[in-house]
């Protein structure tokens, strides 16, 4: 259900900025480059802010695994003081992404950004993005130097198992999504969507939760709904299980 996630977060991404992704090549090995190597960043650092050093308010880099489709994507959530340039470097010190504003957006500055990558096989993504500390540096609109790090882990939570089962016909006045409890999570997320109408319910629940009731007023009779139950790990990684049910 990638369209659900694109719809949910797409509004956070301003239209007038450029995104350059530099992860098409395999990362440099730790032996060939390190984030502490001054030569590695000499040409780039002159473009970054020289003023006050400010940490990003939020910086999350994590993996999202769809156990139903067997695909994996990388997601980044970044927030902070207004900026016009941000660069990301992997644990080996290799730049893998760059964001910058142009024209009026460069003058105004950006603050919040969310993106998710394409979602090929898990093996491909894990090869491109090794676990470890990822460094982000940026330039504020008032020439501040923005900095932050995010840890990326390859440890994924187990796939949720839930009911109704795929294709099950249910009474719209009695729809309860139930799942087997999983240990060590930070939260669950549940999405119920009518993709034809473009409507959905989304809720985040405590890790102790094992079910959620869908309000009958949100459902129509004789309609197919898609369900995502998402296990959110303490390290930020997510595992999704998808299913569908049909109301009587």
Residue, then its C-alpha position, 0 to 999 in steps of 0.5 A: x500500500x505504498x500509495x497510502x504512505x505517499x499520500x500521507x507524507x507527500x504534503x510535507x515536501x515543498x515543491x520548489x526544491x531539488x533532490x540529488x540522490x547519490x546512492x546508485x553506487x555501492x558505498x565506499x568501504x570503511x577502509x577507503x574513507x571515513x567521516x573523520x577524513x578532512x579531505x573527504x569533505x574539503x570541497x563540500x564544506x565551503x558550501x555549508x553554514x559557517x555561523x552558529x552550530x545548531x542541531x536538527x530538531x528531529x532526524x530519523x533514518x529507518x527501514x520499512x519492510x513490507x512483508x506481504x510484498x517482500x520489498x524494503x525502502x529507506x525513509x528519512x524524517x528531518x526537521x529543524x531551523x529553516x535551511x536551504x541545503x542539507x547533505x547526508x553521509x553514510x557510515x563510511x563518509x560517502x555522500x548519499x543524498x543532497x537537498x537544496x532550495x532554489x529561487x524563492x524556496x532558497x530565500x524562504x528556507x525549508x524546515x521539515x522534510x520526509x522522503x522514502x526511497x523506491x522499494x526493491x528487494x530487501x537484499x538490494x537495499x541492505x547492500x546500499x545502506x549499511x548499518x551504522x551512524x549517518x551524518x547530516x550537515x546543512x546550511x541555515x538561511x542565516x548561514x548557521x551550520x546545521x548538524x545531526x546524526x541518525x543510527x540505521x539498523x538492519x534489525x527489523x521487527x517481526x511481521x504482524x499476524x492479524x484478522x480479519x483474514x484476507x478476503x474475509x466478509x465482515x459486518x461493517x458494524x462489527x469490524x475489529x482488527x486483532x493481532x498477535x502481540x509482539x515483544x519489544x516494540x515501540x508502537x503499532x500503526x493501523x491503517x484502514x483504507x478505501x482506495x477507490x474513494x481515497x479515504x482512510x483511517x490511521x491510528x498509532x497505538x501503544x505496544x501493549x495493544x492487540x486490537x482496534x475497532x473500526x468505527x462503523x460510521x467510517x465504513x460503507x456496505x459492500x465495499x472492499x477495504x485494505x488494512x495495514x498493521x505496522x510493527x514499529x521497532x524501538x530502533x524506528x524500523x517498521x514491518x508491514x503486513x497487508x490484507x483486505x476485507x469486504x463489508x456485507 
